[in-house]
């Protein structure tokens, strides 16, 4: 444990927590400047300590796995707060704190006029604390605490503008959908606890081979398969995998900074991280891995299709997140856990960049989010333009950019996998490359190039802007403007890793020792990573080779077609939409998943609840309790006449009783 002290590691999650408490409880006292200063300082301390931790882990081989606080002991079961720090944890700590720091700084500019300024800073700092507790945990109890905490804070943040009905609907939707996933998650934890007898990762993983020999009671299923699928259902909720993805696009109702934080570093990455951390368990069940891979493939492709028809700038990026999470999930299913986590890291930077870039555009457009009302913003917002372009190039997997290394590695890993479902998954992730490039550059071209369509109408705005009309009631137009430095500096700082981080880290992360004691892969059963390692000859060679591969040409085709459709021949998309109107209607209704949930599943759940209430609660439980009360009342009614209060009545009863006893004794004597 050399180089990693307990007090230093404790300071990482506690510094943002202190900032959250100060800004939340004493917001009026410290004011706006005090609220953002204390929370940014807390996250900055966490980031610096996380960077020191990463350096100690990578350069000095430092590790930490110990209990910090023993909360409860029940028999042989210990419920503890403890930290496990290895390559996976250290990398996640740095990603979470760095992206959170950028979002905190950006928020100063974005939320400048919002009355809930201090409350917002308190929430995002609390979000950072929750995610750090999740990724640093060494046991299932603390993992579950962090898991539920990020869910709670995301509920508060999505519904931050609590006077907007759509925001309240969205945060309730996120909360309920995540309850479905969390039900599966806690069932998985319960199964592992029941059969493993411990919540500690290390002790549980040591028992994994024994658990793999056990069957699930009453079935011919493997216990480990059921447990892993239950755990993954939790990940499907948090990481928004089909069909539990429906909450994530609606989370756009929250302010843009929180969209960036949820989609890049917290919340949605929790599920991917959890499955990677549980790799010793998932490796023992090919059925569970196939399930993971197929769900990820469906999400990667079909959520990407939805991005094509979105006109809200934030929702395009949101569906992009769904699709990219599908890619990570596919990699998990192919046993390429290190590649999944590598893509999680690269994606965190360029997705945070794209969201914050979208937010900068929204500021410049006076809170108009419809990309059909934009165009030609490149000359008005040069920093936002260039950083958004770099983020888009990283997202579509352009060679040498960070997204290329992680996304192409996922495609190769799935191609090398021999698990059931890998053929479908390969088709999905390859087709997804074209879809991603098309909707990303559709948005890019409509926002930054072409005709300045905002001149055709006044900015409608999220809020009513007093300057939308002149004194005579005529509409007036305001040219878009570049955002303040607190917005553009985070964009630049996120653009740098979006370009470089993949090139610099692919070798140690995928083919080196970075994750050697964090992630377990049974190479004999799942050789995909080994096959990739044999073909890898350096980051530069991989980029050069990437220029000749199918994904590169598909991405290029997506960009070119987007340019033709939206810059050169803007009539084509409308003509295609008319021709394929049933498909467009299907996409506009998001595969009718919301309709199914609201009109089939929700009524069925309510009907089940009503049946259990009437049949179980009212008929059985209340019936037993009320029935026993009625029985006592009936007996009391029968005995009531004998309790008259007259002495001669009681004397008569006593004489009758004595006579009855004498008669009984005489009968016994015979």
C-alpha positions as CSV (number, residue, x, y, z in Angstrom):
1,X,0.0,0.0,0.0
2,X,3.0,2.2,-0.4
3,X,2.3,5.7,-1.6
4,X,-1.4,5.6,-0.9
5,X,-2.5,6.8,2.6
6,X,-5.9,6.3,4.0
7,X,-6.3,9.9,4.9
8,X,-5.4,11.0,1.3
9,X,-8.0,8.6,-0.2
10,X,-10.6,9.7,2.3
11,X,-10.1,13.3,1.2
12,X,-11.0,12.5,-2.4
13,X,-14.7,11.9,-1.9
14,X,-15.0,14.1,1.3
15,X,-13.7,17.3,-0.3
16,X,-16.7,17.5,-2.8
17,X,-19.0,16.5,0.0
18,X,-17.9,19.4,2.2
19,X,-18.3,21.8,-0.8
20,X,-21.8,20.4,-1.4
21,X,-22.8,20.8,2.3
22,X,-21.5,24.4,2.5
23,X,-23.1,25.5,-0.8
24,X,-26.4,23.6,0.0
25,X,-26.9,24.5,3.7
26,X,-25.2,27.8,3.9
27,X,-25.8,29.1,0.3
28,X,-27.4,32.3,1.4
29,X,-24.7,33.1,3.8
30,X,-21.7,32.4,1.4
31,X,-23.5,33.9,-1.6
32,X,-23.0,33.0,-5.3
33,X,-19.2,33.5,-5.3
34,X,-18.8,31.6,-2.1
35,X,-20.9,28.7,-3.4
36,X,-19.0,28.2,-6.6
37,X,-15.6,28.8,-5.0
38,X,-16.0,26.2,-2.2
39,X,-17.4,23.5,-4.6
40,X,-14.8,24.1,-7.3
41,X,-12.1,24.0,-4.6
42,X,-13.5,20.7,-3.3
43,X,-13.5,19.1,-6.7
44,X,-10.1,20.6,-7.5
45,X,-8.6,19.0,-4.4
46,X,-10.3,15.7,-5.3
47,X,-8.8,15.9,-8.9
48,X,-5.3,16.7,-7.7
49,X,-5.4,13.8,-5.2
50,X,-6.8,11.5,-7.8
51,X,-4.0,12.5,-10.2
52,X,-1.4,11.7,-7.4
53,X,-3.2,8.4,-6.8
54,X,-3.0,7.5,-10.5
55,X,0.7,8.4,-10.6
56,X,1.3,6.2,-7.5
57,X,-0.6,3.3,-9.1
58,X,1.0,3.5,-12.5
59,X,4.6,4.4,-11.7
60,X,5.0,2.9,-8.2
61,X,2.7,0.0,-8.4
62,X,0.9,1.2,-5.3
63,X,-2.4,-0.5,-4.3
64,X,-4.9,0.0,-1.5
65,X,-7.6,-2.4,-0.3
66,X,-8.8,-1.9,3.3
67,X,-11.7,-1.2,5.5
68,X,-12.1,2.5,6.5
69,X,-15.1,2.1,8.8
70,X,-17.0,-0.9,10.2
71,X,-20.6,0.0,10.2
72,X,-22.4,-3.1,11.2
73,X,-21.7,-6.8,12.1
74,X,-24.4,-9.4,11.9
75,X,-23.1,-12.8,12.8
76,X,-20.2,-13.4,10.3
77,X,-21.5,-10.7,7.9
78,X,-19.6,-7.4,8.0
79,X,-21.0,-4.2,6.5
80,X,-18.2,-1.8,6.0
81,X,-17.0,1.3,4.2
82,X,-13.8,0.5,2.4
83,X,-11.7,1.6,-0.5
84,X,-10.1,-0.5,-3.3
85,X,-7.7,1.4,-5.3
86,X,-6.1,-0.2,-8.4
87,X,-5.6,0.8,-12.1
88,X,-9.4,0.7,-12.8
89,X,-10.3,2.8,-9.8
90,X,-7.5,5.4,-10.2
91,X,-8.5,5.9,-13.8
92,X,-12.1,6.4,-12.9
93,X,-11.3,8.8,-10.1
94,X,-9.3,11.0,-12.5
95,X,-12.0,10.9,-15.2
96,X,-14.9,11.7,-12.7
97,X,-13.0,14.5,-11.0
98,X,-11.6,16.1,-14.1
99,X,-14.9,16.2,-16.1
100,X,-16.7,17.4,-12.9
101,X,-14.1,20.2,-12.4
102,X,-14.7,21.3,-16.0
103,X,-18.5,21.2,-15.5
104,X,-18.2,23.2,-12.3
105,X,-16.2,26.0,-14.0
106,X,-18.5,26.0,-17.0
107,X,-21.6,26.3,-14.7
108,X,-20.4,29.7,-13.5
109,X,-21.2,31.0,-17.0
110,X,-24.1,28.8,-17.9
111,X,-26.2,29.3,-14.7
112,X,-25.1,32.9,-14.2
113,X,-28.7,34.3,-14.1
114,X,-30.4,31.3,-12.5
115,X,-32.0,31.9,-9.1
116,X,-31.0,28.3,-8.0
117,X,-27.3,29.0,-8.5
118,X,-26.1,27.8,-5.0
119,X,-28.4,24.8,-5.0
120,X,-27.1,23.7,-8.4
121,X,-23.5,23.8,-7.3
122,X,-24.4,21.9,-4.2
123,X,-26.1,19.2,-6.3
124,X,-23.3,18.7,-8.8
125,X,-20.7,18.5,-6.0
126,X,-22.8,15.9,-4.2
127,X,-23.1,14.0,-7.5
128,X,-19.3,13.9,-7.7
129,X,-19.1,12.6,-4.1
130,X,-21.6,9.9,-4.8
131,X,-19.8,8.7,-8.0
132,X,-16.4,8.7,-6.2
133,X,-17.9,6.5,-3.4
134,X,-19.2,4.1,-6.0
135,X,-15.9,3.7,-7.9
136,X,-13.7,3.6,-4.9
137,X,-15.7,0.9,-3.0
138,X,-14.3,-2.5,-2.1
139,X,-17.6,-4.0,-1.2
140,X,-21.2,-4.4,-2.5
141,X,-22.7,-2.4,0.3
142,X,-20.8,0.8,-0.5
143,X,-21.2,0.1,-4.2
144,X,-25.0,0.1,-3.6
145,X,-24.8,3.2,-1.6
146,X,-23.0,5.1,-4.4
147,X,-25.4,3.5,-6.9
148,X,-28.5,4.8,-5.2
149,X,-26.9,8.2,-4.3
150,X,-26.1,9.0,-8.0
151,X,-29.7,8.0,-8.8
152,X,-31.1,10.3,-6.1
153,X,-28.9,13.3,-7.2
154,X,-29.7,12.8,-10.8
155,X,-33.4,12.9,-9.9
156,X,-32.8,16.3,-8.1
157,X,-30.8,17.6,-11.1
158,X,-33.0,16.5,-14.0
159,X,-35.9,18.2,-12.1
160,X,-33.8,21.2,-11.1
161,X,-36.2,23.6,-12.8
162,X,-39.1,22.2,-10.7
163,X,-41.6,24.7,-12.1
164,X,-41.4,23.1,-15.5
165,X,-43.9,20.2,-15.8
166,X,-41.7,18.5,-18.4
167,X,-38.7,18.5,-16.0
168,X,-40.8,17.0,-13.2
169,X,-42.1,14.3,-15.5
170,X,-38.6,13.6,-16.7
171,X,-37.0,13.2,-13.3
172,X,-39.9,11.0,-12.1
173,X,-39.4,8.9,-15.2
174,X,-35.7,8.5,-14.6
175,X,-36.3,7.6,-11.0
176,X,-39.0,4.9,-11.8
177,X,-37.0,3.3,-14.6
178,X,-34.0,3.2,-12.4
179,X,-36.0,1.5,-9.7
180,X,-36.8,-1.3,-12.1
181,X,-33.1,-1.8,-12.8
182,X,-32.1,-1.4,-9.1
183,X,-34.6,-4.2,-8.2
184,X,-32.6,-6.6,-10.4
185,X,-29.3,-5.2,-9.0
186,X,-30.2,-5.8,-5.4
187,X,-31.5,-9.3,-6.2
188,X,-28.1,-10.0,-7.7
189,X,-26.3,-8.7,-4.7
190,X,-28.7,-10.7,-2.4
191,X,-28.0,-13.9,-4.3
192,X,-24.2,-13.4,-4.1
193,X,-24.5,-12.6,-0.4
194,X,-26.8,-15.6,0.3
195,X,-24.5,-18.1,-1.4
196,X,-21.1,-16.4,-0.9
197,X,-21.7,-15.1,2.6
198,X,-19.8,-11.9,2.1
199,X,-20.1,-8.4,0.5
200,X,-16.4,-7.9,0.1
201,X,-15.2,-8.0,-3.5
202,X,-12.0,-9.9,-2.8
203,X,-13.6,-12.6,-0.7
204,X,-16.5,-12.9,-3.2
205,X,-14.2,-13.3,-6.2
206,X,-12.2,-16.0,-4.4
207,X,-15.4,-18.0,-4.0
208,X,-16.4,-17.4,-7.6
209,X,-15.3,-20.9,-9.0
210,X,-17.3,-22.6,-6.2
211,X,-20.4,-20.4,-6.9
212,X,-20.1,-21.4,-10.6
213,X,-20.7,-25.0,-9.6
214,X,-24.0,-24.3,-7.9
215,X,-27.4,-24.4,-9.6
216,X,-30.2,-22.0,-9.0
217,X,-32.8,-23.7,-6.7
218,X,-35.7,-25.3,-8.5
219,X,-34.2,-24.9,-12.0
220,X,-31.3,-26.2,-14.2
221,X,-29.9,-22.7,-14.4
222,X,-26.4,-21.8,-13.1
223,X,-26.6,-19.7,-10.0
224,X,-23.7,-17.4,-11.3
225,X,-25.7,-16.8,-14.5
226,X,-28.8,-15.7,-12.7
227,X,-26.7,-13.5,-10.3
228,X,-24.8,-11.9,-13.2
229,X,-27.9,-11.2,-15.3
230,X,-29.6,-9.6,-12.2
231,X,-26.5,-7.4,-11.7
232,X,-26.6,-6.4,-15.4
233,X,-30.3,-5.5,-15.2
234,X,-29.1,-2.9,-12.7
235,X,-26.5,-1.8,-15.2
236,X,-29.3,-1.6,-17.9
237,X,-31.1,0.9,-15.8
238,X,-28.1,3.1,-14.8
239,X,-26.3,2.8,-18.1
240,X,-29.6,3.2,-20.1
241,X,-29.5,0.0,-22.1
242,X,-32.6,-1.1,-24.1
243,X,-35.4,-1.4,-22.9
244,X,-34.5,0.6,-19.8
245,X,-33.0,3.4,-21.9
246,X,-36.2,5.6,-22.0
247,X,-35.2,7.9,-19.2
248,X,-31.9,9.2,-20.6
249,X,-33.2,11.4,-23.6
250,X,-35.7,13.0,-21.2
251,X,-32.9,13.8,-18.8
252,X,-32.2,16.7,-21.2
253,X,-34.8,18.6,-19.3
254,X,-32.1,19.4,-16.7
255,X,-29.6,22.3,-17.3
256,X,-26.9,21.5,-19.8
257,X,-24.0,21.2,-17.3
258,X,-25.8,18.3,-15.6
259,X,-26.5,16.7,-19.0
260,X,-22.7,16.7,-19.5
261,X,-22.0,15.3,-16.1
262,X,-24.6,12.5,-16.2
263,X,-23.7,11.5,-19.8
264,X,-19.9,11.7,-19.5
265,X,-18.5,10.9,-16.0
266,X,-21.3,9.9,-13.6
267,X,-24.5,7.9,-13.5
268,X,-24.4,6.2,-16.9
269,X,-20.8,5.1,-16.6
270,X,-21.7,3.4,-13.3
271,X,-23.2,0.3,-14.9
272,X,-20.2,-0.1,-17.3
273,X,-17.8,0.3,-14.4
274,X,-19.7,-2.2,-12.2
275,X,-19.7,-5.0,-14.9
276,X,-16.0,-4.4,-15.5
277,X,-15.3,-4.6,-11.7
278,X,-17.4,-7.8,-11.5
279,X,-15.4,-9.4,-14.4
280,X,-14.4,-12.5,-12.3
281,X,-18.0,-13.3,-12.0
282,X,-19.2,-12.6,-15.5
283,X,-16.3,-14.6,-17.0
284,X,-17.9,-17.7,-15.5
285,X,-21.1,-17.4,-17.5
286,X,-21.1,-17.4,-21.3
287,X,-24.9,-17.0,-21.1
288,X,-24.7,-13.8,-19.1
289,X,-22.0,-12.5,-21.5
290,X,-24.1,-13.2,-24.5
291,X,-27.1,-11.5,-22.9
292,X,-24.9,-8.4,-22.2
293,X,-23.5,-8.4,-25.8
294,X,-26.9,-8.6,-27.5
295,X,-28.5,-5.9,-25.3
296,X,-25.6,-3.7,-26.0
297,X,-25.7,-4.3,-29.8
298,X,-29.5,-3.4,-29.9
299,X,-28.8,-0.2,-28.0
300,X,-25.7,0.8,-30.1
301,X,-27.5,0.5,-33.4
302,X,-31.2,1.3,-32.8
303,X,-30.6,4.3,-30.4
304,X,-28.3,5.7,-33.1
305,X,-31.1,5.7,-35.6
306,X,-33.2,7.9,-33.3
307,X,-30.4,10.5,-33.3
308,X,-30.9,11.0,-37.0
309,X,-34.4,12.6,-36.7
310,X,-33.8,14.8,-33.6
311,X,-33.8,18.5,-33.9
312,X,-33.0,19.5,-30.3
313,X,-29.2,20.0,-30.2
314,X,-29.0,18.3,-26.7
315,X,-31.2,15.4,-27.7
316,X,-28.9,14.5,-30.7
317,X,-26.0,14.3,-28.3
318,X,-28.1,12.3,-25.8
319,X,-29.0,9.6,-28.3
320,X,-25.3,9.6,-29.2
321,X,-24.6,8.7,-25.6
322,X,-27.1,5.9,-25.7
323,X,-25.4,4.5,-28.8
324,X,-21.9,4.8,-27.3
325,X,-23.0,3.1,-24.1
326,X,-24.2,0.3,-26.3
327,X,-20.7,0.0,-27.7
328,X,-19.2,-0.2,-24.2
329,X,-21.8,-2.9,-23.3
330,X,-21.0,-4.9,-26.4
331,X,-17.3,-4.8,-25.4
332,X,-18.2,-6.1,-21.9
333,X,-20.1,-9.0,-23.5
334,X,-17.1,-9.8,-25.6
335,X,-15.0,-10.1,-22.4
336,X,-13.0,-7.0,-23.6
337,X,-13.6,-5.3,-20.2
338,X,-10.4,-3.2,-20.6
339,X,-11.6,-1.9,-24.0
340,X,-15.0,-1.1,-22.6
341,X,-13.5,1.0,-19.8
342,X,-11.0,2.5,-22.3
343,X,-14.0,3.7,-24.4
344,X,-15.7,4.9,-21.2
345,X,-12.6,7.1,-20.6
346,X,-12.2,8.5,-24.1
347,X,-16.0,9.0,-24.4
348,X,-16.1,10.9,-21.2
349,X,-13.9,13.6,-22.6
350,X,-15.4,14.1,-26.0
351,X,-19.0,13.6,-24.8
352,X,-18.5,16.2,-22.1
353,X,-17.0,18.4,-24.8
354,X,-20.0,18.0,-27.1
355,X,-22.5,18.6,-24.4
356,X,-20.7,21.7,-23.1
357,X,-20.3,22.8,-26.7
358,X,-24.0,22.4,-27.2
359,X,-24.6,24.4,-24.1
360,X,-22.3,27.2,-25.4
361,X,-24.4,27.2,-28.7
362,X,-27.6,27.5,-26.6
363,X,-26.1,30.5,-24.7
364,X,-25.1,32.1,-28.0
365,X,-28.5,31.4,-29.5
366,X,-30.3,32.9,-26.4
367,X,-31.6,29.5,-25.3
368,X,-33.0,28.3,-28.7
369,X,-32.1,24.6,-28.9
370,X,-33.6,23.8,-32.3
371,X,-30.8,23.1,-34.8
372,X,-33.2,24.1,-37.7
373,X,-33.0,27.7,-36.4
374,X,-29.2,27.8,-36.4
375,X,-26.6,27.8,-39.2
376,X,-23.5,29.7,-39.9
377,X,-22.5,30.0,-36.3
378,X,-18.8,29.3,-37.1
379,X,-17.9,33.0,-37.6
380,X,-19.8,34.1,-34.5
381,X,-18.5,31.4,-32.1
382,X,-15.1,30.3,-33.3
383,X,-13.9,28.6,-30.1
384,X,-17.2,26.7,-29.7
385,X,-17.0,25.8,-33.4
386,X,-13.5,24.3,-33.4
387,X,-13.9,22.4,-30.2
388,X,-17.3,21.0,-31.3
389,X,-15.6,19.9,-34.5
390,X,-12.8,18.1,-32.6
391,X,-15.4,16.5,-30.4
392,X,-17.4,15.3,-33.4
393,X,-14.3,13.9,-35.1
394,X,-13.4,12.0,-31.9
395,X,-17.0,10.7,-31.6
396,X,-17.1,9.2,-35.2
397,X,-13.8,7.5,-34.7
398,X,-11.5,9.5,-37.0
399,X,-8.0,7.9,-37.0
400,X,-5.6,9.5,-34.4
401,X,-8.5,10.9,-32.4
402,X,-9.2,9.3,-29.0
403,X,-12.5,7.8,-30.1
404,X,-10.9,6.0,-33.0
405,X,-8.7,3.8,-30.7
406,X,-11.5,2.8,-28.4
407,X,-14.3,2.3,-30.9
408,X,-12.2,0.4,-33.5
409,X,-10.8,-1.8,-30.7
410,X,-14.4,-2.7,-29.7
411,X,-15.3,-3.6,-33.3
412,X,-12.2,-5.8,-33.6
413,X,-12.9,-7.4,-30.2
414,X,-16.4,-8.3,-31.2
415,X,-15.2,-9.6,-34.5
416,X,-12.8,-11.9,-32.7
417,X,-15.4,-13.1,-30.2
418,X,-16.9,-16.6,-30.5
419,X,-19.8,-16.2,-28.1
420,X,-23.4,-16.6,-29.2
421,X,-24.7,-13.3,-30.5
422,X,-21.3,-11.9,-31.6
423,X,-22.2,-12.0,-35.3
424,X,-25.3,-9.8,-34.7
425,X,-23.3,-7.6,-32.4
426,X,-20.5,-7.1,-35.1
427,X,-23.1,-6.1,-37.7
428,X,-24.7,-3.6,-35.2
429,X,-21.4,-1.9,-34.2
430,X,-20.1,-1.7,-37.8
431,X,-23.5,-0.2,-39.1
432,X,-23.5,2.1,-36.0
433,X,-20.3,3.7,-37.3
434,X,-22.1,5.1,-40.4
435,X,-25.2,6.1,-38.3
436,X,-23.0,7.9,-35.7
437,X,-21.1,9.8,-38.4
438,X,-24.3,10.8,-40.2
439,X,-26.2,12.2,-37.2
440,X,-23.1,13.9,-35.7
441,X,-22.3,15.8,-38.8
442,X,-25.9,16.5,-39.6
443,X,-25.9,18.4,-36.4
444,X,-22.5,19.9,-37.0
445,X,-23.3,21.2,-40.5
446,X,-26.8,22.5,-39.5
447,X,-25.4,24.4,-36.5
448,X,-22.1,25.8,-37.8
449,X,-22.3,26.0,-41.6
450,X,-24.7,27.0,-44.3
451,X,-27.4,29.7,-44.2
452,X,-27.9,31.8,-41.1
453,X,-31.5,30.6,-40.4
454,X,-31.8,32.4,-37.1
455,X,-32.3,35.6,-39.1
456,X,-35.6,34.3,-40.3
457,X,-37.2,34.4,-36.8
458,X,-36.6,35.9,-33.3
459,X,-35.1,33.6,-30.7
460,X,-38.0,31.9,-28.9
461,X,-35.9,31.0,-25.9
462,X,-36.4,28.7,-23.0
463,X,-37.5,31.7,-21.0
464,X,-39.2,34.9,-22.2
465,X,-36.5,37.4,-23.0
466,X,-37.5,41.0,-22.6
467,X,-35.4,42.1,-25.5
468,X,-37.1,39.8,-28.1
469,X,-39.2,42.8,-29.3
470,X,-38.6,46.5,-29.6
471,X,-40.7,49.3,-28.0
472,X,-43.2,49.1,-30.9
473,X,-43.7,45.3,-30.6
474,X,-41.6,44.5,-33.7
475,X,-39.3,41.4,-33.5
476,X,-35.7,42.2,-33.2
477,X,-32.7,39.9,-33.9
478,X,-29.5,39.5,-31.9
479,X,-26.4,38.0,-33.6
480,X,-25.1,35.0,-31.7
481,X,-22.0,35.6,-29.6
482,X,-19.1,33.6,-28.3
483,X,-19.6,32.5,-24.7
484,X,-17.6,33.9,-21.8
485,X,-14.2,32.5,-20.8
486,X,-15.6,30.3,-18.0
487,X,-17.5,28.4,-20.7
488,X,-14.8,28.4,-23.4
489,X,-11.8,27.4,-21.2
490,X,-13.4,24.1,-20.2
491,X,-14.2,23.4,-23.9
492,X,-10.5,23.9,-24.8
493,X,-9.3,21.8,-21.8
494,X,-11.7,19.0,-22.8
495,X,-10.7,19.2,-26.5
496,X,-7.1,18.3,-25.7
497,X,-7.7,14.8,-24.2
498,X,-10.5,14.3,-26.8
499,X,-7.8,14.4,-29.4
500,X,-4.8,12.9,-27.6
501,X,-5.8,10.6,-24.8
502,X,-6.4,7.5,-27.0
503,X,-3.1,7.8,-28.8
504,X,-1.2,8.1,-25.5
505,X,-2.9,5.4,-23.4
506,X,-4.0,2.6,-25.7
507,X,-0.8,0.6,-25.3
508,X,-0.7,0.4,-21.5
509,X,-4.5,0.2,-21.0
510,X,-5.3,-2.5,-23.5
511,X,-2.0,-4.4,-24.1
512,X,0.0,-3.4,-21.0
513,X,-0.3,-4.0,-17.3
514,X,-2.5,-1.1,-16.4
515,X,-5.6,-3.3,-15.6
516,X,-3.7,-6.5,-14.8
517,X,-5.0,-6.9,-11.3
518,X,-8.3,-5.0,-11.8
519,X,-9.9,-7.0,-14.6
520,X,-10.0,-10.8,-15.0
521,X,-10.3,-12.4,-18.4
522,X,-10.3,-16.1,-18.9
523,X,-8.1,-16.0,-22.1
524,X,-8.6,-19.7,-22.8
525,X,-12.4,-19.3,-23.0
526,X,-12.5,-15.8,-24.3
527,X,-9.4,-15.1,-26.5
528,X,-10.6,-11.9,-28.2
529,X,-8.2,-9.6,-26.4
530,X,-5.2,-11.9,-27.0
531,X,-6.0,-11.9,-30.8
532,X,-6.1,-8.1,-30.7
533,X,-2.7,-7.9,-28.9
534,X,-1.1,-10.0,-31.6
535,X,-2.3,-7.6,-34.3
536,X,-1.3,-4.4,-32.4
537,X,1.9,-2.7,-33.5
538,X,1.6,0.7,-31.9
539,X,-0.8,3.6,-31.9
540,X,0.6,5.3,-35.0
541,X,0.5,2.0,-37.0
542,X,-3.1,1.4,-35.9
543,X,-4.2,4.9,-37.1
544,X,-2.5,4.3,-40.5
545,X,-4.1,0.9,-40.8
546,X,-7.4,2.5,-39.8
547,X,-7.5,4.5,-43.0
548,X,-7.9,1.2,-44.9
549,X,-10.6,-0.3,-42.8
550,X,-14.4,-0.6,-43.3
551,X,-15.3,1.5,-40.3
552,X,-13.3,4.5,-41.6
553,X,-14.9,4.4,-45.0
554,X,-18.4,4.0,-43.4
555,X,-17.7,7.1,-41.1
556,X,-16.4,9.1,-44.1
557,X,-19.6,8.1,-46.1
558,X,-21.7,9.3,-43.2
559,X,-20.0,12.7,-43.2
560,X,-20.2,13.1,-47.0
561,X,-23.9,12.1,-47.1
562,X,-24.7,14.4,-44.2
563,X,-22.9,17.2,-46.2
564,X,-24.8,16.5,-49.4
565,X,-28.2,16.1,-47.6
566,X,-28.0,19.3,-45.4
567,X,-25.6,21.6,-47.3
568,X,-25.9,20.9,-51.0
569,X,-29.3,19.3,-51.5
570,X,-31.5,20.1,-48.5
571,X,-34.6,18.9,-50.3
572,X,-33.4,15.2,-50.2
573,X,-34.1,14.5,-46.5
574,X,-37.6,15.8,-46.8
575,X,-38.2,13.7,-49.9
576,X,-36.8,10.6,-48.1
577,X,-39.0,11.3,-45.1
578,X,-42.1,11.4,-47.3
579,X,-41.2,8.2,-49.0
580,X,-40.4,6.4,-45.7
581,X,-43.0,8.0,-43.6
582,X,-43.9,4.8,-41.6
583,X,-40.3,4.4,-40.6
584,X,-40.0,8.1,-39.8
585,X,-43.1,7.8,-37.7
586,X,-41.7,4.8,-35.9
587,X,-38.5,6.8,-35.1
588,X,-40.4,9.9,-34.1
589,X,-42.3,7.8,-31.6
590,X,-39.0,6.3,-30.3
591,X,-40.1,2.7,-31.3
592,X,-43.3,3.3,-29.2
593,X,-41.4,2.4,-26.1
594,X,-42.9,5.2,-24.1
595,X,-46.4,4.3,-25.4
596,X,-45.8,0.6,-24.4
597,X,-44.6,1.7,-20.9
598,X,-47.5,4.2,-20.3
599,X,-50.3,2.1,-21.9
600,X,-49.4,-1.5,-21.2
601,X,-46.7,-1.9,-18.6
602,X,-47.8,0.9,-16.2
603,X,-51.5,-0.1,-16.2
604,X,-50.4,-3.8,-15.7
605,X,-48.2,-2.8,-12.8
606,X,-51.1,-0.7,-11.3
607,X,-53.5,-3.6,-11.9
608,X,-51.1,-6.0,-10.1
609,X,-50.8,-3.5,-7.2
610,X,-54.5,-3.0,-7.0
611,X,-55.1,-6.8,-7.0
612,X,-52.5,-7.4,-4.3
613,X,-54.1,-4.5,-2.3
614,X,-57.6,-5.8,-2.6
615,X,-56.8,-9.5,-2.5
616,X,-53.9,-9.5,-0.2
617,X,-54.0,-6.4,2.0
618,X,-57.8,-5.9,2.3
619,X,-59.1,-9.5,2.0
620,X,-56.4,-11.5,3.7
621,X,-54.4,-9.2,6.1
622,X,-57.2,-6.7,7.0
623,X,-59.7,-9.6,6.9
624,X,-57.7,-11.6,9.5
625,X,-57.2,-8.6,11.7
626,X,-60.7,-7.2,11.4
627,X,-62.1,-10.7,11.6
628,X,-60.3,-11.4,14.9
629,X,-61.6,-8.1,16.2
630,X,-65.2,-9.0,15.2
631,X,-64.8,-12.5,16.8
632,X,-63.8,-10.9,20.1
633,X,-66.7,-8.5,19.8
634,X,-69.1,-11.4,19.2
635,X,-67.8,-13.3,22.2
636,X,-68.2,-10.1,24.3
637,X,-71.8,-9.7,23.1
638,X,-72.5,-13.3,24.3
639,X,-70.9,-12.7,27.7
640,X,-72.3,-9.2,28.2
641,X,-75.6,-10.3,29.7
642,X,-73.7,-12.1,32.5
643,X,-72.0,-8.8,33.5
644,X,-75.0,-7.1,34.9
645,X,-73.4,-5.6,38.1
646,X,-76.0,-7.1,40.5
647,X,-74.5,-9.2,43.4
648,X,-77.4,-11.7,43.4
649,X,-76.7,-12.5,39.7
650,X,-73.0,-13.2,40.4
651,X,-74.0,-15.3,43.6
652,X,-76.4,-17.3,41.4
653,X,-73.7,-17.9,38.8
654,X,-71.2,-19.0,41.6
655,X,-73.8,-21.4,43.0
656,X,-74.4,-22.9,39.6
657,X,-70.6,-23.2,39.1
658,X,-70.1,-24.9,42.4
659,X,-73.0,-27.3,41.6
660,X,-71.4,-28.0,38.2
661,X,-68.0,-28.8,39.8
662,X,-69.6,-31.1,42.4
663,X,-71.5,-32.9,39.6
664,X,-68.2,-33.3,37.6
665,X,-66.3,-34.7,40.7
666,X,-69.1,-37.2,41.4
667,X,-68.9,-38.3,37.8
668,X,-65.1,-38.7,38.0
669,X,-65.4,-40.7,41.2
670,X,-67.6,-43.3,39.5
